Amino acid sequence: MKALALAALLLAGCVGGARFVGEAAAQPRAAAAPKPDGEMRWALYVTLAPAWFDPGEITGGFLTPFWVLYALHDALVKPMPGNLMAPSLAESWTVSADQRVYEFKLREGLKFHNGDAFTAEDVKFSFQRSKVGKVLKDRVREVEVVGPWRVRFHLHEPFPDFMAYYGTLATGAGWIVPRKYVEKVGDDGFKKQPVGLGPYKFVSHTPGIELVMEAFEGYWRKVPAVKRLVFKSVPEPTTRAAMLKNGEVDVAYMLDTPTAQQLKRDPAFRLGFSGAIGVHYLDFFDQWDPKSPWHDRRVRLAANQAIDRRALSEAETLGASRPTGSMAPRTFEFTLPLEPYAYDPGKARKLLAEAGYPNGFDGGDFYPYPPYWSAGETIIGYFGAVGIRMKLRTMERAAFQAAWSGKTLHGVCMCTMANFGNARRCSSSRRGRRIGGSGKRCSTRSSKLSTSERGSVPSTSSSGRAASVPAWPSRR
């Protein structure tokens, strides 16, 4: 097996403003590049949704769909190793003096997987069909096709974060689909048989089972070394670990801590960390209800001080997650460096007593964001130690997402976000949902609860096999 790194999936950091010119040249190809060879199999912890095959459906908030997008598709500008805003399908771009016009010079001579030529019409079409919404689209007055390989975005007014939304993983608006093909097969047909400009082309998708892709030898940047990729949906961490040990897969994501520790001791495997930007935080669903105990700021502060974030990080991610007091990763531009609340159960009990709950109270349901069940159990234990009694409620991710966005949940959630861009982008995406009592949120697989930045848990590999907790694997 040959190792493959979809490198951009591992990036964590800030994306700068849009006031600059980006430029990059195509990488020279060897005269006789070797043909793609072999197969690499992945065990993922989520079910791959067909919506993730279509960049137009990606509105931001979660990085998971980009596992697929980086393989099947390409963007005008996107994060790449060493450059969080790397020119890709766009060779360069400029910004007008009044900050209202962004002009992109496109790479010429590229073709989609089905042979359609890539032009500025595809860029305009992809942006217009994107469901990103008013956060970005309403700021654009017009998308002008200047020529086959030149396109201009005219804004209503200056928007310094335009590239933070269009040129990063904050949204899928800058990822390009073939206009003629989509118009021919329709949106549903495109999800069933997606066509892109990425290093891999779609072969098949068995819902709930696997996605199969093969190398696209016409890829402009560099032809992949591995011919065939198979993404398998394996919800159970023990099953993912077993498949890795048995050689059924080469990479396993998000293993539980005991399994990760076991693999770490095995020289045949390599455990790694993805360096993800996920932030876990407490969302107090009922804090706006005057009749709820969570309405009292002292109660929310007590919940924050009841949690030992560092111990939680050790237990859940082998210490890879860093406790923080900010909703945005510290490497993001404009992030205010806030310290996490100190672990102080004595102070938590005192705050509860001051709020009128000297004997504690029933806090209702506690929802850990799927699939972080064990972290949820640990947090409930911390709460119980100071008198906050809660019931653990687990849900499948799709059902949880629907209930969460539909505002039908009550109690407390250890929720998560992995928005790309900068601190402003992170804060605007969760505006109105305060944490803790001071408005701080929690982060990482800890919680701030306000909490900790997920350094991501480890992954491993054995002579070609890798595992992750949730981490990124690499091969020895």
Beta strands, then each sheet from edge to edge (+ up, - down):
strand 1: 22-23
strand 2: 37-44
strand 3: 77-80
strand 4: 83-87
strand 5: 90-95
strand 6: 101-106
strand 7: 140-147
strand 8: 150-155
strand 9: 200-206
strand 10: 210-215
strand 11: 226-233
strand 12: 251-252
strand 13: 270-273
strand 14: 279-284
strand 15: 322-323
strand 16: 361-368
strand 17: 388-392
strand 18: 412-417
strand 19: 452-453
strand 20: 458-459
strand 21: 466-468
sheet 1: 1+ 5- 6+ 8- 7+
sheet 2: 9+ 10- 11+ 2+ 12+ 21+ 13+ 20-
sheet 3: 3+ 4-
sheet 4: 15+ 19- 14+ 18- 16- 17-
end
